[in-house]
Amino acid sequence: MLPDPLREYLDRSDKSLRGKVLSVIAKLSADSGFEKAVETVESALSHNATDTDSLLNLHSLLNTKVILPGPIKLPGNIPELKRYIPKLSEYDRVLLKAGE
C-alpha cells in the first residue's frame, strides 16, 4: 500500500509518465530513504508540480545542506552611483534596422 501523498501524486500524473515518476521516486528512495522521498512528493503536491524534473529539483533543494552567507557589510567609502536609464527606443531602432 502506498502512502497517501504518493497515491495522490500518481493520480495527478499523466498515465504515460507514471512509470517515469515511479522510477524517480525509487531513485530518491535509494539516495535518501523512503521517508525523504515521500516528503519530496508532499512538497511537489503543495506546489502542483507533477513532472519528474520538479521532483528531482525539490528533492535536491530539500535535502542538500546549503550554507547561506550573512549580509554583506559595505564600507562607507563606496560612491553613490547615478541612476542609469537606458534609451530603449535606440535599441528598438537598431534592432528593427538589423531585421530588415
TORZA-29826 format. One record per residue (C-alpha): x, z, y. Coordinates in Angstrom, 3 decimals, padded with zeros to 6 digits. Layout:
N
<atom px="X" pz="Z" py="Y"/>
...
This chain:
100
<atom px="000.000" pz="000.000" py="000.000"/>
<atom px="001.352" pz="-000.977" py="003.409"/>
<atom px="001.280" pz="001.394" py="006.359"/>
<atom px="-001.457" pz="000.618" py="008.889"/>
<atom px="000.867" pz="-000.835" py="011.559"/>
<atom px="002.378" pz="-003.289" py="009.066"/>
<atom px="-001.031" pz="-004.336" py="007.767"/>
<atom px="-002.342" pz="-004.821" py="011.318"/>
<atom px="000.765" pz="-006.792" py="012.309"/>
<atom px="000.411" pz="-009.089" py="009.309"/>
<atom px="-003.292" pz="-009.565" py="010.067"/>
<atom px="-002.405" pz="-010.650" py="013.625"/>
<atom px="000.331" pz="-013.023" py="012.442"/>
<atom px="-000.302" pz="-016.665" py="011.630"/>
<atom px="-000.746" pz="-017.206" py="007.909"/>
<atom px="002.030" pz="-019.794" py="007.945"/>
<atom px="004.508" pz="-017.220" py="009.357"/>
<atom px="003.670" pz="-014.237" py="007.164"/>
<atom px="006.471" pz="-014.970" py="004.716"/>
<atom px="008.979" pz="-015.097" py="007.570"/>
<atom px="007.572" pz="-011.899" py="009.055"/>
<atom px="007.882" pz="-010.103" py="005.717"/>
<atom px="011.474" pz="-011.341" py="005.374"/>
<atom px="012.337" pz="-009.982" py="008.818"/>
<atom px="010.675" pz="-006.651" py="008.056"/>
<atom px="012.653" pz="-006.469" py="004.794"/>
<atom px="015.874" pz="-007.170" py="006.725"/>
<atom px="015.037" pz="-004.480" py="009.308"/>
<atom px="014.299" pz="-002.032" py="006.495"/>
<atom px="017.605" pz="-002.804" py="004.805"/>
<atom px="019.500" pz="-002.443" py="008.086"/>
<atom px="017.939" pz="000.759" py="009.433"/>
<atom px="015.439" pz="002.074" py="006.923"/>
<atom px="011.739" pz="001.509" py="006.387"/>
<atom px="010.632" pz="004.096" py="008.971"/>
<atom px="012.622" pz="002.352" py="011.726"/>
<atom px="011.127" pz="-000.992" py="010.693"/>
<atom px="007.614" pz="000.480" py="010.963"/>
<atom px="008.458" pz="001.896" py="014.421"/>
<atom px="009.583" pz="-001.581" py="015.466"/>
<atom px="006.330" pz="-003.089" py="014.220"/>
<atom px="004.338" pz="-000.440" py="016.117"/>
<atom px="006.230" pz="-001.323" py="019.274"/>
<atom px="005.622" pz="-005.034" py="018.684"/>
<atom px="001.902" pz="-004.340" py="018.302"/>
<atom px="001.805" pz="-002.460" py="021.595"/>
<atom px="003.424" pz="-005.483" py="023.287"/>
<atom px="001.206" pz="-008.027" py="021.468"/>
<atom px="004.347" pz="-009.704" py="020.126"/>
<atom px="003.696" pz="-011.401" py="016.803"/>
<atom px="006.774" pz="-013.602" py="016.416"/>
<atom px="009.865" pz="-012.790" py="014.376"/>
<atom px="012.268" pz="-013.148" py="017.316"/>
<atom px="010.395" pz="-010.411" py="019.165"/>
<atom px="010.615" pz="-008.180" py="016.100"/>
<atom px="014.371" pz="-008.632" py="015.884"/>
<atom px="014.868" pz="-008.071" py="019.613"/>
<atom px="012.653" pz="-004.984" py="019.713"/>
<atom px="014.446" pz="-003.538" py="016.706"/>
<atom px="017.785" pz="-004.063" py="018.385"/>
<atom px="016.528" pz="-002.543" py="021.627"/>
<atom px="015.004" pz="000.492" py="019.928"/>
<atom px="017.850" pz="001.193" py="017.518"/>
<atom px="021.004" pz="000.407" py="019.452"/>
<atom px="022.640" pz="003.145" py="021.453"/>
<atom px="023.164" pz="001.801" py="024.935"/>
<atom px="025.178" pz="003.788" py="027.417"/>
<atom px="023.754" pz="003.255" py="030.869"/>
<atom px="026.144" pz="003.839" py="033.736"/>
<atom px="025.156" pz="006.170" py="036.529"/>
<atom px="024.535" pz="004.970" py="040.059"/>
<atom px="027.497" pz="003.391" py="041.784"/>
<atom px="028.565" pz="005.087" py="044.985"/>
<atom px="029.904" pz="002.646" py="047.516"/>
<atom px="032.476" pz="003.649" py="050.081"/>
<atom px="031.314" pz="003.837" py="053.677"/>
<atom px="033.644" pz="001.083" py="054.915"/>
<atom px="031.690" pz="-001.829" py="053.385"/>
<atom px="030.452" pz="-004.055" py="056.233"/>
<atom px="026.780" pz="-004.824" py="056.722"/>
<atom px="026.197" pz="-008.496" py="055.941"/>
<atom px="023.891" pz="-010.690" py="057.966"/>
<atom px="020.882" pz="-011.866" py="056.055"/>
<atom px="021.231" pz="-015.439" py="054.855"/>
<atom px="018.106" pz="-017.561" py="054.880"/>
<atom px="018.640" pz="-020.922" py="053.178"/>
<atom px="017.086" pz="-024.068" py="054.641"/>
<atom px="015.185" pz="-025.203" py="051.582"/>
<atom px="013.903" pz="-028.297" py="053.342"/>
<atom px="017.508" pz="-029.567" py="053.402"/>
<atom px="017.739" pz="-029.174" py="049.626"/>
<atom px="014.410" pz="-030.962" py="049.221"/>
<atom px="015.639" pz="-033.841" py="051.367"/>
<atom px="018.875" pz="-034.222" py="049.382"/>
<atom px="017.125" pz="-033.942" py="046.025"/>
<atom px="014.466" pz="-036.461" py="046.962"/>
<atom px="017.140" pz="-038.889" py="048.144"/>
<atom px="019.108" pz="-038.438" py="044.893"/>
<atom px="015.994" pz="-039.076" py="042.778"/>
<atom px="015.348" pz="-042.494" py="044.317"/>
